[in-house]
Amino acid sequence: MLARLAGDVSANAIQDPLPADCLIRAATIKDAAGMADVWRCRHSGPRLDAVVGIAAEINRAARGEGRLVLVAVLGGRVVGYGRARLWSSEEVVGYRNCPAGWWLSGGLVLPELRRQGIGRALMRQRLNRLATTVHSKVDVDNLASRGCHRVCGFVEQTRDFQSPGVRSPDTPMVLLQWRT
Ligand SMILES: CC(C)(COP(=O)(O)OP(=O)(O)OC[C@H]1O[C@@H](n2cnc3c(N)ncnc32)[C@H](O)[C@@H]1OP(=O)(O)O)[C@@H](O)C(=O)NCCC(=O)NCCS
């Protein structure tokens, strides 16, 4: 496999090898359908609903409303994405040990393209762009995601926390933190 460096990185960013012709960039509204197709490799639900929800998130990111959405594109096709969102102090009130600020809010790579550095590049580029303390939560048994966070420099904070947007409150999760 040919290696190239992640596209669209700042000059002092750590650069990761990626599959040839794979680029990481900010999502545009034209990526919403492709992102929904990636989303459906892990989630169930109507594709149209996913497209609408993703398009809304991309628009919020474009307006600077506390969202960040990056895509990995290979051969013109969206093959992965990474998202982040900003939780305000008001939004985390009542959640135990839940810091306000930027949180990663989902990264996904097509199964057939995993273990080639795409997930790591999507994560590192989100961190490079945010350039501040970032939190993330991961299912305890999601070893792939925990490994990806670890190689990007996240460290475990606690498993005793609550946060908004958790699908199943009974799933044990780890709160992770990355600092500049
Ligand atoms: C997590 C995910 C995005 C990683 O994407 P990826 O492109 O395969 O990751 P990378 O190839 O960049 O791997 C980066 C590091 O993560 C770790 N990792 C990735 N997959 C792993 C696995 N299956 N088991 C253990 N560690 C793994 C490794 O440390 C790896 O570095 P290495 O290859 O040098 O050993 C991908 O597995 C995925 O889409 N999973 C399903 C969705 C998900 O769980 N998202 C996270 C929600 S919090």
The ligand as a Gaussian input file, in Angstrom:
#p B3LYP/6-31G(d) Opt

LIG

0 1
 C      -12.727000       2.935000      16.173000
 C      -12.509000       3.045000      14.649000
 C      -13.046000       4.399000      14.165000
 C      -10.996000       2.973000      14.389000
 O      -10.801000       3.194000      12.985000
 P       -9.567000       2.555000      12.202000
 O       -9.421000       3.294000      10.926000
 O       -9.682000       1.085000      12.119000
 O       -8.375000       2.904000      13.193000
 P       -6.829000       3.000000      12.860000
 O       -6.460000       2.043000      11.768000
 O       -6.474000       4.419000      12.641000
 O       -6.187000       2.483000      14.217000
 C       -5.623000       3.384000      15.163000
 C       -5.291000       2.594000      16.409000
 O       -6.503000       2.197000      17.062000
 C       -6.313000       0.908000      17.670000
 N       -7.216000      -0.052000      17.057000
 C       -7.936000       0.104000      15.920000
 N       -8.685000      -0.983000      15.703000
 C       -8.437000      -1.835000      16.722000
 C       -8.937000      -3.120000      17.055000
 N       -9.850000      -3.752000      16.286000
 N       -8.495000      -3.689000      18.194000
 C       -7.591000      -3.066000      18.978000
 N       -7.074000      -1.852000      18.703000
 C       -7.501000      -1.246000      17.590000
 C       -4.865000       0.524000      17.415000
 O       -4.095000       1.007000      18.499000
 C       -4.553000       1.302000      16.171000
 O       -3.210000       1.574000      16.001000
 P       -2.280000       0.457000      15.278000
 O       -2.982000       0.043000      14.019000
 O       -1.003000       1.209000      15.037000
 O       -2.155000      -0.671000      16.236000
 C      -13.182000       1.870000      13.893000
 O      -12.814000       0.654000      14.500000
 C      -14.685000       1.939000      13.857000
 O      -15.266000       2.582000      12.973000
 N      -15.351000       1.272000      14.835000
 C      -16.808000       1.269000      14.899000
 C      -17.343000       2.594000      15.382000
 C      -16.849000       2.957000      16.769000
 O      -16.726000       2.127000      17.653000
 N      -16.563000       4.257000      16.927000
 C      -16.086000       4.807000      18.170000
 C      -17.213000       5.289000      18.993000
 S      -16.583000       6.033000      20.512000

